[in-house]
Amino acid sequence: MVRWSGAGRSERSGVAAVAMGSASGRMVPPLTVRMARASNPRGTVAMWVRDRLDELFTDEDFTDWYPSDGRRGLSPARLAMVSVLQYAENLTDRQAAEAVRCRLDWKYCLGLELDDSGFDFSVLSEFRDRMAQDGRADRLLAVMVDRLASAGLVKRRGAVRTDSTHVLAAVRTLSRTELVTETLRAALEQLVLADEQWLAPLITADWADRYGRPAFYHRLPKGKAALEEYVLQVGADGVGLLTAVFADDAPPRLRALPQVELLRQVWVQQYWHDGSGRLRWRDPKSHRDRLSRRDMARRAALPPGTEGRPDPDKASVPWASIEIVSPYDPEARYCQKLTAAGKKDWIGYRDHQTETCDDGPHVIVQVMTHPAPEQDIDALDAIHQALVRQGFTGLEHFVDAGYVTPESIHQAANAHGFVLTGPVRPDPRAREHPGFTKADFVPDWEARTLTCPRGVTSPPWKPTLGDGHERLSVLFPKPACRACPDRLECTGNADGRGRHIILLPQHLQEIQTRVRREQDTPRWQQHYAVRAGCEATVSETVHAHGLRHCRYHGIAKTHVQHVLIAAGTNIVRLSGHFPPGAIPPRPPRRTSQFQRLCRNLAQ
């Protein structure tokens, strides 16, 4: 049995100095073939991979993963294949290592002798650690797509579709009081392992009660006043510990401990010192405070504290995109979104899956893992760049409304040559003004004017900003709107104000108008119906392969999990299909009496 955890360590890289093995590229032993065929005459997913693709990975795909010196290790191609099979069947590391030792179909896929004892389960964890570095997980999926394309199972032109889903971090939800207590407790646990003698003089008798066990709601003080006193006491303890760690006489290595740095960041986010130097507890975040609007001239001119103008110096916790919510997974973030089923909130990440959707098996070709608060539209350009690097060209990309804006449609077409198909957000004022919408007004781009359906032409529009983007502000004259018989249907107000319309720049406005007009037609909706298959992919990866719950901490290893789930899903799907061009030999379905009646009536 080979165990990598006992290998020597490289002082420069800090990883196990294990040279790459060279066991791939060999034929399956004849006895393994006979036994696997006898026990599984119809084949399994693992056997299909070997029969259809020979070897999905080769050792040459991993030459830059390992040093050239050190003790010889296991074949990385075999470990990659084991990892894919592990997530195809949603197994733990121990179960996967046991399958290598005991299951005939896995030995057949890996080309192992029947008496091969396999490896220790900890090898899989170390292999994933290597995958989490330098974008290797994405390269692994790209290699798989290349092999499938060479086998004729993936087309690099045609149509793809993308959808995202929420992923729950492997941590429990903490209140702010629990957060600061657990953060200080985690720092103390790491400091006592690093230098117990240095830490001992700082500990007081009451610290054992506060930080000696995990913080839960039922263990915290009851009542608002008692809880505030407790929070400030925890804050003072943390400040005292940080002061001691960063003192000149403290060992420098203690400052570099991850939990100590995390303690410093959490204390900056949750506490502040007022003008008199007193430690204070920050207020909850302001939901009206939007970072994209703080620098707008009109809002910046308002005095702090007025409606629509939050105070930049107000001592409140930061936005969800940077707020640390757990000391055990500092990269996990809180997010909330509105869905058809209601409001959904979670702590964790967001997974984007892109799959082919032409005729034949649908293969997941690209995976993105982003922080939870990052919106779908923010990931679109990175998805397109990754598809281009994988050799995809001339694609039609089906997405939902979260990915689509006129800007994203224009960017996809001009930067990557992709056709982005998805619904643009409807006119937000269409319900308020059912008589006339923005599409009913005719722009004159040369004269910089807008003409309403009643023939009234506006004065030249003025440039403005909308959420930091260039926009055009069109304001119709009040007398013309007051005299209009359709005033209430158009402007929706009774006080005589003129109609105010915000236009996009010309190339974007034309895209918005065209897509809004097309997406209401039955032809467009029938063409767009192919995107609905993304929901089935999300359901399959969540329920069959465990996508919803993180197995690991940190976005890098979470992304490794998502890539392996995608690869495992692909081989499960492909194993259920016949080779291209073959027709499944199945008998026709029996026609019911009612179906025969309907056919006779239709003739």
C-alpha positions, 0 to 999 in steps of 0.5 A, a space after each residue: 500500500 502506498 501512502 503519500 502522507 508519509 513522503 518527505 516535504 519540500 521546504 520550498 513549496 511546502 507540499 509533499 515531494 512526490 514524483 509522478 508515477 507512470 502507470 497509465 497507458 497500459 492494457 487491462 490485464 486479461 484476468 481482470 477483463 474476464 472477471 469484470 465481464 463475467 460479473 457485469 455482462 451489461 457493463 457499468 459506468 466505469 467500464 463504459 469509460 474504458 471501452 469507449 474512451 480507452 483512458 480518459 486521462 494520461 500521465 502526460 496531462 499532469 507533468 507540471 503537477 509534480 516535481 521531477 525528484 522525490 519518491 515515486 508516487 501513484 499515477 495521477 491519471 489514475 487518481 484523476 479517474 478515481 476522483 471522477 468516479 468518486 463524484 459520479 457515485 457521490 462517495 466519500 474518500 474512504 468509500 472510493 479507496 475501498 472501491 478501488 480495492 474491491 470492485 471489479 468494474 473500477 479495476 477494469 476502468 483503471 487497468 489494475 490487477 485483481 490483487 492490486 491493494 489500491 492506496 490509502 484514502 488520504 491520497 485523494 485529499 492530497 490530489 485535490 489539494 494539487 487540483 486547487 492550485 493554479 487553475 488545475 481543476 479547470 484544466 482537468 475539465 478542459 482535458 476531458 472535453 478535448 477527449 470527448 470532442 476527439 471521440 465525437 461526443 462533444 461539438 465545439 459549435 452549436 448551442 450551449 446553455 448556462 444556469 447558476 445555483 446556490 451552494 451551501 458552505 460547510 459551516 453553520 449560520 452564526 449571529 454577529 455575537 456568535 461570530 465574534 466569539 467563535 472567531 476569538 475562540 478559533 484564534 486562541 485554539 491556534 495560538 495555544 498550538 503555536 506557542 502555549 507558553 506565550 499565550 498562558 500569561 494573557 488568559 484570565 479566569 473568565 476566558 474559560 467560560 466565554 471561549 472554552 466551548 463553542 458559542 451557541 445562542 442558548 449559552 449567550 446572555 439573555 436580554 439586550 443590555 446583558 448581550 451588549 455588555 457581553 459583546 463589548 467584553 469579547 471585543 475588549 478581549 480581542 483587542 487585548 489579544 491583538 495588541 499583545 500579538 502585534 507587540 514588538 516583543 511577540 514572536 513574529 510567526 504568531 502574526 502570520 497565523 491565519 486565525 490571528 489575521 482573521 481575528 484582526 479583519 473581523 474586529 475591523 468589520 464588527 467594532 470601531 473606536 469613537 472619537 474618545 477612543 472607546 470601543 463600540 459595536 457597529 450598527 447593522 448594514 444599511 439596506 439603502 446604502 448602495 456602493 454604486 450610487 455613492 459617487 453620483 453627483 446628485 446623491 453626493 450633494 445631499 447632506 449625510 443622513 437624509 433619505 437616499 444619502 447614507 453617511 459614508 462615515 457611519 459605523 455599520 458593518 460592511 457590505 455582504 460581498 466583503 463581510 466575513 460570516 464564519 471564521 472556519 470558511 472566511 471566503 463564504 459569503 451571505 446572499 439573499 435573492 428573490 425567487 418565484 418561491 419567495 425569498 431565499 438566503 444562504 451562506 456559501 457560494 454560487 455555481 455556474 454550469 454550462 452544458 451543450 444542448 444540441 442533439 445527443 448527450 448534453 455534456 457539461 463543458 464549463 464550471 464557474 464557482 463565485 462568491 454568493 453575492 456576485 450576480 449572474 451577469 458578473 460571471 458572464 464574460 468570464 464564462 465566455 472567455 473560458 469557452 473561447 480558451 476551450 476552443 468553442 466558436 460561433 456559439 448560441 448561448 442560452 441563459 436566463 434573465 439574470 445574465 442578460 442586459 443589452 450590454 452583455 448581448 453587445 459584448 458577447 457578439 463583438 468580443 467573442 462572436 457568441 449569440 446571447 439568447 435570453 429575456 431582457 428585463 421588461 420595461 419597469 414602468 409598463 405596468 404603471 403606464 399601460 397606455 404608452 411604454 418606452 418602445 412607443 416613443 421614436 428616437 431621432 439619434 441625429 437630432 437627439 430628440 424623442 417623439 411621443 405617439 401623439 407627435 410631440 417632440 422633446 427638447 434635446 436629451 441630456 447625458 446622465 448616469 444610471 448605476 455608473 453607466 452612461 444614459 440619456 435623460 429625456 424630459 418632455 415639456 410640461 405644457 405639452 403633457 398637460 394638454 395631452 388627452 392621454 396624460 394619465 395613461 402616459 405619465 401616470 400622475 395628476 400634478 402635470 409633470 412631463 414624461 421622463 424617459 431614460 434611454 441607453 446609448 444608441 447601439 444598446 437601445 436598439 438591442 433592448 427594443 429589438 429583444 423586448 419586441 421579439 421575446 413576446 412572440 411565440 416563435 422566440 419563446 419556442 426557440 428559447 424553450 431549450 434553456 429549460 433543460 438547465 433546471 434538470 441539470 441543476 437537479 441532477 447534480 444536486 440530488 445525485 452528486 451532492 452539489 448543493 452542500 460543500 464538502 470543503 472550506 474555501 472557494 478553491 477546493 469548493 471549485 474542485 468539488 464542482 469540477 469533479 461533479 461536472 466530470 462525474 455527471 458527464 460520464 454517467 450521462 454519456 454511458 447511457 447513450 449509444 455510440 453516435 449514429 446507433 439506434 437503440 434496439 427497443 420494441 415499439 410502445 403498445 398503442 392504447 385503445 384511446 390512441 387508436 380512436 384518436 388516430 381514426 378520428 384524425 384521418 
